[in-house]
């Protein structure tokens, strides 16, 4: 696992803020449009924006077939499959509960990395940090959110499958090292758009003429611009500099970011459970990073 610098932690926190808003935007969008149209709007709008940015920057994109085949796989693992599963699942369960299941992503990433990579092996501190961090997520969201699990089994299973897909994507994305993160983000959402467009046209759009409300259109714009365009530029940058396992720590920070934003902008108060959960999350991150343990070891030896 790559060593995390202060700059990398800043990028990770920013990414958690961007992705933390995706659950909120999704709940607004689902009031009027179907899951497939929500995902389609997200990736297509993001695709248009990213190509416009590349054109403005004058960035050349390689049309190598092998590269675009890799983008196609990345688009499926990182967009089409998890986006569709999470949005579908949020029809039955809340965004808070979805974030708990989404926070299992580091578990799957660490397990997959153990078998599929040579440099991101499972260590005892990493395993302990994951367990403590995930415990913090559960406590922070609140155990009451877990009530009624049996009534929406398939929705929860969908979020878990999405978490597995994200873990696979983090490892598959290692092959894009050395490529401009903007190009990689553009490639994957382009591939995702090509897949989602026929699906949405065939299965997603309702019959007859329909124009979503301003709130829903704003939610799609937000989830495309902030939670997709800006987020995936950061995603591939962190993946390049810090590794797949470190990148998946963002799933612990997403609920933390959502509560912090609510407290600052909506005057929401933090409960004792939420504060305790945040402490556990930060402790888990510190243990996984290894600096705290190294510091304690050095002090003991001195």
WOHUDA-V208671 format. One record per backbone hydrogen bond with DSSP energy under -0.5 kcal/mol. CO is the residue of the C=O (numbers start at 1). NH is the residue of the N-H. E is the energy in kcal/mol with one decimal. If there is no record, write none. Layout:
CO/NH/E
CO/NH/E
This chain:
3/5/-0.5
5/9/-2.2
6/10/-1.9
7/11/-2.0
8/12/-2.4
9/13/-2.4
10/14/-2.2
11/15/-2.4
12/16/-2.0
13/17/-1.8
14/18/-2.0
15/19/-2.7
16/20/-2.0
17/21/-0.8
18/21/-0.5
19/22/-1.3
19/23/-0.6
20/24/-0.6
21/25/-2.6
22/26/-2.3
23/27/-1.9
24/28/-1.5
25/29/-2.5
26/30/-2.5
28/31/-1.2
29/32/-1.6
29/33/-2.2
34/38/-2.2
35/39/-2.5
36/40/-2.6
37/41/-2.9
38/42/-1.8
39/43/-2.4
40/44/-2.6
41/45/-1.8
42/46/-1.8
43/47/-2.3
44/48/-2.2
45/49/-2.2
46/50/-2.6
47/51/-2.3
48/52/-1.9
49/53/-2.2
50/54/-2.5
51/55/-2.4
52/56/-2.3
53/57/-2.3
54/58/-1.0
54/59/-2.3
64/68/-2.1
65/69/-2.0
66/70/-1.8
67/71/-2.0
68/72/-1.9
69/73/-1.9
70/74/-2.5
71/75/-2.9
72/76/-1.9
73/77/-2.6
74/78/-2.8
75/79/-1.6
75/80/-2.3
76/81/-2.5
79/83/-2.4
79/84/-0.6
80/84/-1.6
81/85/-2.3
82/86/-2.7
83/87/-2.5
84/88/-2.3
85/89/-2.5
86/90/-2.1
88/91/-1.3
89/92/-1.8
89/93/-1.8
94/98/-2.3
95/99/-2.0
96/100/-1.2
97/101/-1.8
98/102/-2.5
99/103/-1.4
101/104/-1.7
102/105/-1.7
104/107/-0.8
104/108/-1.5
105/109/-2.6
106/110/-2.8
107/111/-2.2
108/112/-2.7
109/113/-2.9
110/114/-1.6
111/115/-0.8
112/115/-0.9
112/116/-2.4
113/117/-1.7
123/127/-2.3
124/128/-2.7
125/129/-2.7
126/130/-2.1
127/131/-2.0
128/132/-2.4
129/133/-2.7
130/134/-2.5
131/135/-1.9
132/136/-1.9
133/137/-1.8
134/138/-2.1
135/139/-2.4
136/140/-2.6
137/141/-2.3
138/142/-2.0
142/145/-1.6
143/146/-1.8
144/147/-1.3
146/149/-0.9
148/151/-0.6
148/152/-0.5
149/152/-1.2
150/153/-0.9
152/156/-1.9
153/157/-2.6
154/158/-1.9
155/159/-1.6
156/160/-2.0
157/161/-2.3
158/162/-2.0
159/163/-2.1
160/164/-2.0
161/165/-2.2
162/166/-2.4
163/167/-2.0
164/168/-2.2
165/169/-2.3
166/170/-2.2
167/171/-1.4
168/172/-2.7
169/173/-2.7
171/174/-1.3
172/175/-1.5
173/176/-1.8
174/177/-1.3
176/179/-2.0
180/183/-0.8
180/184/-2.2
181/185/-2.5
182/186/-2.2
183/187/-2.8
184/188/-2.3
185/189/-2.1
186/190/-2.1
187/191/-2.1
188/192/-2.3
189/193/-2.3
190/194/-2.0
191/195/-1.4
192/196/-2.9
193/197/-2.3
194/198/-0.6
195/199/-1.0
196/200/-3.0
197/201/-2.5
198/202/-2.0
199/203/-2.9
199/204/-0.7
200/204/-1.4
200/205/-1.8
213/217/-2.4
214/218/-2.5
215/219/-2.0
216/220/-2.4
217/221/-2.3
218/222/-2.6
219/223/-2.7
220/224/-1.8
221/225/-2.9
222/226/-2.1
222/227/-1.4
224/229/-2.7
225/230/-2.2
226/231/-1.1
228/232/-2.5
229/233/-1.4
230/234/-1.6
231/235/-2.6
232/236/-2.1
233/237/-1.2
234/238/-2.8
235/239/-2.4
236/240/-1.8
237/241/-1.8
238/242/-3.0
238/243/-0.7
239/243/-1.0
242/2/-0.8
243/247/-1.8
244/248/-1.7
246/249/-1.4
247/250/-1.7
248/251/-1.5
249/252/-1.5
249/253/-1.0
250/254/-1.3
251/255/-0.5
252/256/-0.6
253/257/-2.9
254/258/-2.2
255/259/-2.2
256/260/-2.1
257/261/-2.7
258/262/-2.0
259/263/-2.1
260/264/-2.2
261/265/-2.8
261/266/-0.5
262/266/-1.6
262/268/-1.8
271/275/-2.2
272/276/-2.6
273/277/-2.5
274/278/-2.2
275/279/-2.0
276/280/-2.1
277/281/-2.3
278/282/-2.4
279/283/-2.2
280/284/-2.7
281/285/-2.3
282/286/-2.3
283/287/-2.3
284/288/-2.3
285/289/-2.3
286/290/-1.6
286/292/-0.7
290/294/-2.2
291/295/-2.6
292/296/-2.3
293/297/-2.5
294/298/-2.4
295/299/-2.2
296/300/-2.1
297/301/-1.9
298/302/-1.6
